[in-house]
Amino acid sequence: MAVHGKTGFVIFEGSTICATEWSIDFSQEEVDVTTFCSTNDYKEWLLGFKEASGSFTVLDCYDLLGSSGSAQFGNDEVTYAGSISVNAHGATNGVDGRFEATWGFRFTGDISITCA
């Protein structure tokens, strides 16, 4: 089912943050286990640890860099929840646009994904 972006939300340490967008990227490390006995000239791989990081953009002033705690990112279809550390910050202020602050984070530990 498709959902409209207006149903999105960001909750950090129990407080709703009025964001304009959020994004999360997941990855899983790959460990090269290729040996001289590997066949057909192809490398062999094992999957290792998973990780996730992301960002959210706000229009208000916050001081979150170095903060950590529980967070939820979601919409009417899905919620991602876990503990994050806020590790990056950027801001833009164009003469013909609005002020926007973007906060980068990394999940630490388990991440729950709940589908509606």
C-alpha positions, 0 to 999 in steps of 0.5 A, spaced: 500 500 500 502 506 498 502 512 503 503 519 503 509 522 505 505 527 510 504 521 515 511 521 516 514 522 523 520 523 527 520 521 535 527 522 539 527 521 546 520 521 547 519 528 543 516 529 537 521 532 532 517 536 527 521 534 521 520 535 513 523 528 511 527 522 514 531 517 510 535 511 513 540 506 509 541 499 511 547 495 509 551 488 511 558 487 511 561 482 506 567 478 508 571 475 503 572 468 504 575 466 497 581 461 497 585 457 492 580 452 492 574 457 490 572 455 483 570 458 477 574 464 478 569 467 482 570 470 489 566 467 495 563 471 500 559 471 507 555 476 510 557 479 517 554 485 521 548 489 519 548 497 520 544 502 519 544 510 518 540 516 516 538 523 517 532 527 518 531 535 516 528 540 520 526 547 520 527 549 527 533 550 531 536 544 535 542 542 538 543 535 537 550 533 535 553 528 540 546 526 543 544 519 543 537 515 545 531 512 543 528 514 536 522 512 531 522 514 524 515 512 521 509 513 517 502 510 516 506 504 513 512 502 517 516 504 523 523 503 524 525 504 532 532 503 536 537 507 539 541 512 535 547 517 536 547 523 532 553 524 529 553 529 523 549 536 522 549 541 516 545 547 515 542 551 509 540 558 508 538 560 501 536 567 500 530 565 496 529 559 500 528 557 507 533 555 513 533 547 513 538 543 518 539 536 517 542 531 522 545 525 521 545 519 525 547 512 526 543 506 529 547 502 535 544 495 536 538 492 534 533 496 530 525 494 529 522 494 523 514 494 524 509 494 518 502 496 519 
